[in-house]
C-alpha cells in the first residue's frame, strides 16, 4: 500500500493583496516523482518554500514525512533536501569541500561523510571533478553538484525547483537521467517544479497543473493526455466562431477549444473524423483552410485546463515579474 509522504490541505499564501497559493490540497506518495507544472508566477516555488519551512503559510496545513511544517520544523528539515532555482554553492570551495561542509552541518561523522561524498559524487558522475573549484564548473556540473549536496544527509524527500532551468537540451537530459537514477537507487521521493512540458512528461509519475495559485488537475501524464481524447485535431477556417458553435453539438467530440485563429478538438479515431468535420463545415458554407491530426501532448492538456498555452501564460502573467524578483531574493 502506497503511503503519502507529503499532504497539504487548503494551503494558502498571501503577499499583501496577492494570493500566490490559493487553497491548495494534494498528496505525494512515498517513492514517486511528483511534479508541479505551471508558468512563472503560478505558485510553484511559493508552495515548495512552505513545504520546506522557509515560508509560513497564511492558512491551511501541511505535513512532510509525517511532520507538521509549522509545529515540527526541525524534523521536517532533517528529512528533506532542497535544490532551488538560484545556485547556492560556495564557488571558492571545491566540489568535495562543498559536500563536506553540508554534511558537517547535519552532524554526519568523518567516516560516514567520506563514504557518502563518494556515493553521491558517483551518482551524479562528478567524482573525477571533486577537487576542482566550483567557480570553474559548467552550469550543468553545478546543478549536478547541488543535487548531490541535497542527497548528502539521506533525505526522504528531495525538492527540486526548476532543476534544469537555463541549461542546454543535452545537459537537461543528463540531469533527468540522474534524477531518475537517484529516485530508484536512493529510494528518494522527489517533488519537482517545472514549466517544461517535456520534463514533466519524461520524469513525473504524476503531475499537478497549477496556475494562478490554484491546482487545476492532478493525474498521471498518460491519463491527463487521455482525458482530452486519444487524438487532437487542429483546424483553421474563415468563420471560426460559426464552426465552433456547430461542432459543439456533436457528441463524439470530447472537448473543443477556440484559441487565436484555431479550433482544437479532442476526439477518438481522429483519422475517421476529419472527413466528417470537413462535410459539416461545407454544409454551413465554411471553407477549412488547414487541418491536422496528432496525439495529445501536455501542451494540449495545459491549453484545455487553462485556455492558454504555457508560453502565453509566461508572456502575459501578471505575477511574472514579482515571482522572478522573489525567486532571486529567495522568496516565492
N, C-alpha and C positions, 0 to 999 in steps of 0.2 A: 504494500500500500504506500502510495506517494504521500510524503509529509510536506506541509507548507513550511518553508524556511523564512519566508517574508510574508507578512499580511498587513494590509492597510485598510482602514475603514473611514470613509468620509474625510480624508486628509485634505486640509486647506492651508494655503499660504498666501497671505496678502502683504503687499508692499504699499502702504498708504491706501490709495483708492484702487490700486491694481491687484486683481485676484490672479496670481500666477499659477496656482494649483487649486482646482475647484472641485471639492468633494470627491476625491479620487479613492476608489475602492478596488483592490485587486490582491492576488496572492501569487507567490512564486514557489514552485515545487523544489524540493531538495534535489540537487544534481542536474537541474535543467539549465539551459541557456535561454534567458528571458530578455526580450528587447522592447524598449520604448522607441517607436518610430514616429517622428514628427519634425516639423521645421524648427529653425531657431526661434526661441521665444515661446515655444509650446508648453513649457513647464517641465521638461525632461531633467535638466540639471538641478532645478529647484527641488524636485522630488528626491533625487539622489542625495542632495545636501541635507534634506530632512532625515532620510533613512540612515545616513551615516553620522547623524547627531551634530552636524555643522550648522544647521538652522533649526530653530524651534518652529513647529507648526503653529499656525493661528488657530486651528481647530482639528478635530479628528484624532485618531490613534493609529499607531503602527508598532509592530513587533518584528525584530530581525533576530534570527536564530533563537527565538523564544523570549527575547528580552525587549522590554518597552523602551522606545527611543528617547523618552523623557526621563523615566524613573530609573532606568538601568543603563545609562550612557556608557559607563566604563566597560560593562560586559558586552555591549554591542560592539564597541571599538576593538576589543580583544579578538572578536570573531570575524572581523571584516578586513578586506584590503580595498584600497581605492587607487584608481588611476584617473586623474582629471584631465580635461582638455589642455590646460596650460601646463607646460613642463615644470616639475618641482624637484629637479635633480641638482646636486651641487656640482657644477661643471668644473670646479677646481680640484675635485677628487677623481680618482679612477672609478671604473665601474664596480670593482670589488669593494673599494672603500665606501662607496655609497650604500651597498648592500650590508656591509659590516656595521655601519653606523645605524642603519634602520633596525638591524637585528638587536643591537645593544639597547636601543630604545624600548624594545619589547622584552628585555631581560633574558635573551637567549644566551646560554653559556658558550664559552670559547669553542669547545669541541663540536657542539651542535651547530654553531654559526659556520664553522669551516665546512662541515658536511652539507649544510643547507645551501650555502652560497654556491657550492659546486653543483648541487642538484638543479637549482633554478637557472643558473647560467647555462647548463647543458640543455635545459628545457627550451630556452629561447635562443640557443645557438650563439652564445656570446662568450664562451669560456676562453677562447683564444684572444678576446679583446678586453679581458678583465683588468689588465694592468695599464690600459690606455686612459688618459684623462678624458672625462666625459665631454669637455669642450671640443674635442676632436672627433666625436661621434657624429654620424649622419642622423637625420631626423628619425629614420626607421630604427636605428640602433638605440637611440634614446628612448623611443617608445617601448622597444623590447625590454630595455633595462628597467623601465618603470613598471612594466608588467611583472618582471622577475622580482622587483622590490615588493610589489603588492602581495606576492606569494610567500615572502620570506618567513612569516610567522604562522604559516599553515592556516590561513583564514578559511572559514566555512563558506563565506560568500565574497566574491570579488566584484566590485563595482567598476565598470569601465565606461567613462563618459566620452562619447565620440572617439573611440580608440584609434581610428585611422584618419582623423581629420588632418587635412593638409599633406597627406602622404601620396606618392605616386601609386599607380594601379598595381605595379608589381610588388611594391613593399606592402601595400594594403593586403594583398592576397597572402603574403608571407605571414603577416600579423594574424590573419584569420586562421591560418594553419596552427599557429602557436596557441591561439585561444581554444580551438577545438582540442588540441593536444592536452592542455592543462585541465580542461573540463573532464576529459576522460582519465588521464593518468593521475591527477591530483584529487579527483572526485570533488572538484570545486564548483559550487553553484555560481553562475555568472549572470549578473544583471548589467546589461549594456544599453546605452542610448545611441541613437544614430539617426541621421537624416538621409543616409544612403540606402536606397531600396535593395540593391544587390547584397549589401552587407547583412541586412536583416533577413533576407531570403536565404542566404547561404548559412548563416550562423545559428539563427534562433530556432528553438523548439516551438516557442510561442511568441507572438508579437502583440503588443498593445499599441494601437494607433492613438496618439494623443495630439490634441490641437486646442489652442486657447485655454489650456489648463484642464481640459476635460478628456477622459478616456472615452473614445467613441466605440471601440470594439476590441476584444481580446480573443485570439484563437491561434491555431497553427497556421503557418503561411499557406499550406495547401488548402485548408478549409476556408480561409479568407478568400482565396482566389476562386474556389468553387462556389462561394456564396453569391458571386455576381454572374455566374454562368460558366459553362465549360468552354465557351468561345466568346470572343468580343468582336463585334462588327462596328467599324467606324466609317461614317459616310459624310459627305458634304453635298449640298443641293442648293437650288436657287430660292426655295422658300422653307427654311429650316423649321420655323415655328408651326407652319401648317402641317408639315410631315410629322413633326413631333406629336402634335395633337392626334393625328390619325393613328400613328403606331402605338400610342398609349392604350388604345382599345384592344390591342392584340394580346390574348392571354399567354401565348408562347414566348413573349418577351419577358424575361425575368426582371430586368430593370432597364431604364433608359435615362440617359443624362445628356443635356444640352450644354456644350462647352465651347465658347467662342463660335466658330463657324462650323462646328462638327456635332454630329449626334453619335453617341456611343451606346451600343446595345449589348446587353448580356443575354446570350441565348444558348440553347442546346443544338448540336448538329448544325453549326453555322453555315457550312457549305450548302446545305439544303435550303437554308432560309434566305440566302442572298437573292435568288430569282423571285421569291415571294415579295421581298421588300421592294425590288425594282418594279414589279407589277402593281403593287399598292400605290407606289409613288406616281406611276404613269396614269393610274385610274383617277387621280385627283389633279392631273395636269402638272406634275412636278418632275423635273429632269434631274437625275442624280449625276453629279459631276465626278465624284470618285467614291469608291467603296473598297474596304479591305477587311480581311479576316485574320485573327490571330488568337493565340491562347492568352488568358488573363495574366497580368503581372501585378505586383504590389502597387505600381503606379495607378493601375485601374482601380484597385481596391481603395487607395487613398482618395482618388478623384470621386469615387462612389460615395464614400462616407463624409467627405468634406466639401464636395462640389468644386474643388480646385486641385491643381497639381501641387506637389510639394515645392516645386521651383517657384510657382506663383505665390505661394504662401510666404516663402522666404523673401521674395522681392517686395511684397506689399504688407508683410506682417507688422502691425503697429507696435509690437513689443521688440522687434528685431534689434534695434539699436540699444535699448535698455538691457536686453538679455546679453548682448555681447559685452557691454560695459561691465555688467555684473560678473560675467564669466572671467574677464580679465582681472577684475579685482578679487575674485574668489567668491562672488555671490552667485545667485541662480539666474 
